[in-house]
Amino acid sequence: MPERPIGVFDSGLGGLTVLRALIDLLPNERIVYFGDTGRFPYGSKPRDEVLHHALEITDVLLTHDVKVVVVACNSATAVALEALDARLDIPVVGVIEPGVRAAIRATRSGRVGVIGTVGTIASGAYQRVADSTGAGIELTCAACPGFVEFVEAGDVESDQVHVLAERLLAPVRAADVDTLVLGCTHYPLLARTIADVMGRGVVLVSSADETAFAVRALLIGRRMTAPEPPSDPRHLFFTSGGVDTFRTLGARFLGPEVEAVEPWCWT
């Protein structure tokens, strides 16, 4: 079990923020990543469709004998985490609960903002997790349609992104939050723009970083960490979209680890 890889999936490139954190925290682990760029974005899709996609991708990861599945997508976590957990005999980790718990630790005023895709915010998943903690925080949620598309196009700092951010972040700014959860794994790639709009007094919480910490704690707790670096140090990437685009943007957002990228065609 310890020598088996970690499986990670997202609707596209956003999950690479989780992967970056996993590689830094767990350098001995080998990772299989599936970016469903051919079918993104998930945030505007019906719940049943997102669930179907999540189940399909998980089946692909299982063929590579992964020891844990990381749902590095807030939209998929919101609708598929419970189904995957019930279906699989290996651990499944989502990105929502780690982000909420980190925000609770970070907030001083108890006023916390969450930004995410339309699907994630509409699902109420962040509100349910926050309520379940009993922390009594005041949550203000805002959907940010368009952010994911800019990231997938490789545009994270243009004037157009900044103007869009000013408009979409207005509700959480008006709520005077002191902590903002980036409730989509694409959003850390927009962190500079988001921080500029929100101001210095607001702490940005990356669900990507917190999820990586949760995965590490799980592997250590279950004695599933790899004891030494793998004989083949390359991580394996699958994309249902353009391989060249994934490799180019992946190298920009993740780094040189994006090497072995294979195409996947849904039938």
C-alpha positions as CSV (number, residue, x, y, z in Angstrom):
1,M,0.0,0.0,0.0
2,P,2.6,2.7,0.9
3,E,4.3,2.3,-2.5
4,R,1.1,2.9,-4.5
5,P,0.5,6.3,-6.0
6,I,-1.9,9.0,-4.9
7,G,-4.7,9.7,-7.3
8,V,-5.8,13.3,-7.9
9,F,-8.5,14.7,-10.2
10,D,-10.0,18.1,-11.2
11,S,-12.1,19.5,-14.0
12,G,-8.9,21.0,-15.5
13,L,-5.7,22.7,-14.4
14,G,-6.9,24.0,-11.0
15,G,-6.1,20.8,-9.2
16,L,-2.5,21.4,-10.0
17,T,-2.5,23.8,-7.1
18,V,-3.3,20.8,-4.8
19,L,-0.7,18.7,-6.6
20,R,2.0,21.4,-6.1
21,A,1.3,21.4,-2.3
22,L,1.3,17.5,-2.3
23,I,4.6,17.3,-4.0
24,D,6.2,19.8,-1.6
25,L,4.7,18.1,1.5
26,L,5.2,14.5,0.3
27,P,8.2,14.4,-1.9
28,N,8.4,10.6,-1.8
29,E,5.0,10.1,-3.2
30,R,4.2,9.4,-6.9
31,I,1.0,10.9,-8.2
32,V,-1.5,10.2,-11.0
33,Y,-3.4,13.3,-12.0
34,F,-6.4,13.5,-14.2
35,G,-7.4,16.9,-15.6
36,D,-10.8,16.7,-17.3
37,T,-10.1,19.8,-19.5
38,G,-12.1,18.4,-22.3
39,R,-15.3,18.7,-20.2
40,F,-14.6,21.7,-18.0
41,P,-16.0,23.7,-16.4
42,Y,-17.9,21.7,-13.8
43,G,-19.3,24.6,-11.9
44,S,-22.1,25.3,-14.3
45,K,-23.1,21.6,-14.9
46,P,-26.0,19.8,-13.3
47,R,-25.2,17.8,-10.2
48,D,-25.9,14.4,-11.8
49,E,-23.5,15.2,-14.6
50,V,-20.7,16.2,-12.3
51,L,-21.3,13.1,-10.2
52,H,-21.1,10.9,-13.4
53,H,-17.8,12.6,-14.4
54,A,-16.3,12.1,-10.9
55,L,-17.2,8.4,-10.9
56,E,-15.8,7.9,-14.4
57,I,-12.5,9.6,-13.6
58,T,-12.2,7.7,-10.3
59,D,-12.5,4.4,-12.3
60,V,-9.5,5.6,-14.4
61,L,-7.4,6.3,-11.3
62,L,-8.3,3.0,-9.8
63,T,-6.8,1.2,-12.8
64,H,-3.5,2.7,-11.7
65,D,-3.9,1.1,-8.2
66,V,-4.0,4.4,-6.3
67,K,-4.0,4.3,-2.5
68,V,-6.1,7.4,-2.0
69,V,-8.3,9.6,-4.2
70,V,-8.0,13.4,-3.8
71,V,-11.0,15.2,-5.3
72,A,-9.2,18.4,-6.1
73,C,-12.3,20.1,-7.3
74,N,-14.8,22.0,-5.2
75,S,-17.7,21.3,-7.5
76,A,-17.0,17.6,-7.6
77,T,-16.4,17.5,-3.8
78,A,-19.8,19.2,-3.2
79,V,-21.8,16.6,-5.1
80,A,-19.6,13.4,-5.3
81,L,-17.6,13.1,-2.1
82,E,-20.1,11.0,-0.2
83,A,-20.9,8.8,-3.1
84,L,-17.2,8.1,-3.7
85,D,-16.5,7.5,0.0
86,A,-19.3,4.9,0.1
87,R,-18.2,3.2,-3.2
88,L,-14.5,2.9,-2.6
89,D,-12.5,0.8,-0.2
90,I,-9.6,3.4,-0.1
91,P,-9.7,6.9,1.5
92,V,-11.2,9.8,-0.3
93,V,-10.3,13.4,0.5
94,G,-12.1,16.5,-0.7
95,V,-11.2,20.1,-0.6
96,I,-14.1,21.8,1.2
97,E,-13.7,20.7,4.8
98,P,-10.0,21.4,5.0
99,G,-10.6,24.9,3.7
100,V,-13.4,25.7,6.2
101,R,-11.4,24.5,9.2
102,A,-8.4,26.6,8.1
103,A,-10.6,29.7,7.8
104,I,-12.0,29.1,11.3
105,R,-8.5,29.1,12.6
106,A,-7.5,32.2,10.7
107,T,-10.5,34.5,11.3
108,R,-10.4,37.1,14.1
109,S,-13.8,38.6,13.6
110,G,-15.8,35.5,12.7
111,R,-16.8,37.0,9.4
112,V,-15.6,34.6,6.7
113,G,-16.1,34.8,2.9
114,V,-16.2,32.0,0.4
115,I,-15.8,32.3,-3.3
116,G,-16.4,29.5,-5.7
117,T,-18.1,28.4,-8.9
118,V,-21.9,28.8,-9.4
119,G,-22.4,25.0,-8.7
120,T,-20.3,25.0,-5.6
121,I,-21.9,28.0,-4.0
122,A,-25.4,26.9,-5.0
123,S,-24.8,23.4,-3.4
124,G,-24.6,24.9,0.1
125,A,-21.7,22.6,0.8
126,Y,-19.6,25.2,2.5
127,Q,-22.5,26.4,4.7
128,R,-23.2,22.8,5.7
129,V,-19.6,22.1,6.7
130,A,-19.3,25.4,8.5
131,D,-22.5,24.6,10.5
132,S,-21.3,21.1,11.3
133,T,-18.2,22.5,13.1
134,G,-20.2,24.5,15.6
135,A,-17.7,27.4,15.3
136,G,-20.5,30.0,14.9
137,I,-18.8,31.9,12.1
138,E,-20.7,34.2,9.8
139,L,-20.3,33.0,6.2
140,T,-20.8,35.1,3.1
141,C,-20.6,33.2,-0.1
142,A,-20.2,34.6,-3.6
143,A,-20.2,32.8,-7.0
144,C,-17.4,33.9,-9.4
145,P,-18.4,32.8,-12.9
146,G,-15.6,33.4,-15.4
147,F,-12.6,33.0,-13.1
148,V,-12.1,29.4,-14.1
149,E,-12.2,30.2,-17.8
150,F,-9.6,32.9,-17.4
151,V,-7.2,30.5,-15.6
152,E,-7.7,27.7,-18.1
153,A,-6.8,30.2,-20.8
154,G,-3.6,31.1,-19.0
155,D,-4.8,34.7,-18.2
156,V,-4.4,35.4,-14.5
157,E,-3.3,39.0,-14.2
158,S,-4.8,41.0,-17.1
159,D,-6.9,44.2,-16.6
160,Q,-9.9,42.2,-17.7
161,V,-9.4,39.7,-14.8
162,H,-9.0,42.6,-12.4
163,V,-12.2,44.3,-13.5
164,L,-14.1,41.0,-13.2
165,A,-12.7,40.4,-9.7
166,E,-13.7,43.9,-8.5
167,R,-17.3,43.2,-9.6
168,L,-17.6,39.6,-8.3
169,L,-15.8,40.1,-5.0
170,A,-18.1,43.1,-4.1
171,P,-20.4,41.0,-1.9
172,V,-17.6,39.6,0.3
173,R,-16.0,43.1,0.5
174,A,-19.3,44.6,1.6
175,A,-19.6,41.9,4.3
176,D,-16.3,43.2,5.8
177,V,-14.8,39.7,6.0
178,D,-11.3,39.3,7.4
179,T,-10.8,35.8,5.9
180,L,-11.6,34.6,2.4
181,V,-11.7,30.9,1.4
182,L,-10.7,30.4,-2.2
183,G,-13.3,27.8,-2.8
184,C,-12.1,26.6,-6.2
185,T,-8.7,25.1,-6.8
186,H,-8.3,27.3,-9.8
187,Y,-8.5,30.4,-7.6
188,P,-5.0,30.3,-6.0
189,L,-3.7,31.0,-9.4
190,L,-5.6,34.3,-9.2
191,A,-4.4,35.0,-5.7
192,R,-2.5,38.2,-6.6
193,T,-5.4,39.8,-8.2
194,I,-7.9,38.6,-5.5
195,A,-5.6,39.9,-2.8
196,D,-5.2,43.3,-4.5
197,V,-9.0,43.7,-4.7
198,M,-9.7,42.5,-1.2
199,G,-7.0,44.5,0.5
200,R,-4.1,43.7,2.9
201,G,-6.4,43.1,5.9
202,V,-8.0,40.0,4.5
203,V,-6.4,36.5,4.8
204,L,-6.7,34.3,1.8
205,V,-7.2,30.6,2.6
206,S,-6.2,28.2,-0.1
207,S,-8.2,25.0,0.0
208,A,-5.4,23.5,-2.1
209,D,-2.7,23.9,0.7
210,E,-5.1,22.8,3.4
211,T,-6.1,19.7,1.5
212,A,-2.5,18.7,1.0
213,F,-2.0,18.9,4.8
214,A,-5.1,16.7,5.3
215,V,-3.8,14.1,2.9
216,R,-0.4,14.0,4.7
217,A,-2.1,13.6,8.0
218,L,-4.2,10.8,6.7
219,L,-1.3,8.9,5.2
220,I,0.8,9.3,8.3
221,G,-2.1,8.2,10.5
222,R,-2.7,5.1,8.5
223,R,1.0,4.4,7.9
224,M,0.5,4.7,4.2
225,T,3.3,7.1,3.4
226,A,6.0,6.0,0.9
227,P,9.2,5.1,2.7
228,E,11.5,6.3,0.0
229,P,11.3,8.1,-3.4
230,P,9.8,5.9,-6.2
231,S,12.1,4.2,-8.7
232,D,10.3,6.2,-11.5
233,P,10.1,9.7,-10.0
234,R,7.8,11.0,-12.8
235,H,4.2,11.9,-12.0
236,L,1.7,10.7,-14.5
237,F,-0.8,13.2,-16.0
238,F,-4.0,12.5,-18.1
239,T,-6.0,15.1,-19.9
240,S,-9.2,14.8,-21.8
241,G,-8.4,18.0,-23.7
242,G,-5.4,19.2,-25.7
243,V,-2.1,17.6,-24.5
244,D,0.1,20.4,-25.7
245,T,-2.0,23.1,-24.0
246,F,-2.1,21.1,-20.8
247,R,1.7,20.6,-20.9
248,T,2.4,24.3,-21.6
249,L,0.0,25.7,-19.0
250,G,0.8,22.9,-16.5
251,A,4.5,23.6,-16.6
252,R,3.7,27.3,-16.0
253,F,1.4,26.7,-13.1
254,L,3.0,23.6,-11.5
255,G,6.6,23.5,-12.7
256,P,8.9,21.0,-14.5
257,E,7.1,18.0,-12.9
258,V,4.6,18.2,-15.8
259,E,6.4,15.8,-18.1
260,A,4.5,12.6,-18.8
261,V,1.1,13.8,-20.1
262,E,-1.1,11.3,-21.9
263,P,-4.4,12.0,-23.7
264,W,-7.7,10.5,-22.6
265,C,-10.6,10.1,-24.9
266,W,-14.1,9.5,-23.4
267,T,-16.1,7.0,-25.3
